[in-house]
């Protein structure tokens, strides 16, 4: 990021077998000549083994660069009103922080990743909870493994909700099923918040969000780099 804007981004698999040296080779390869311009590094991961190797990588390969690891105890500025605040995933707190920074009024962030997470932020910037559901890809993979006559298909919009073949039936169930899930859960959350529907921001993020964004009537914005924006905000607050 530069001046708060995401200037480049990549997606790589979360392989918990990678060592700190392997992560360093990967990061340097992606950054290429830009590696010399790095003035700060912010890291978050919900996989403990990966976070451990990143700590080792930062100490061994970027010792002179200011770094912030998002974990319990790091200043985020987001009050976490949960039974056990320490168990909330760092990515969800980052989404809440970025949402509170960018939007006025209560906000629900729907993050489409490995899991589909729903995070609720009040108008005062408090994280008050949310929901976690299986992600689109892992749901499709589970059907392919457990269904004798089912197979993994490409996630595309089918011709209609009422499908005429097995491939489109799977696509319909995934796409429109998750769209209906979002609308249903968001509606219930808005009722619990006790505010008018038109006062709530409903923001889509995550790499799978483009699949369903146009099918979900309640979304008010699509902000694909929300988690990265939250990382930048945490880095600024802890520098």
Beta strands, then each sheet from edge to edge (+ up, - down):
strand 1: 40-43
strand 2: 66-69
strand 3: 107-112
strand 4: 115-121
strand 5: 127-134
strand 6: 201-205
strand 7: 221-222
sheet 1: 1+ 2+
sheet 2: 5+ 4- 3+ 6+ 7+
end
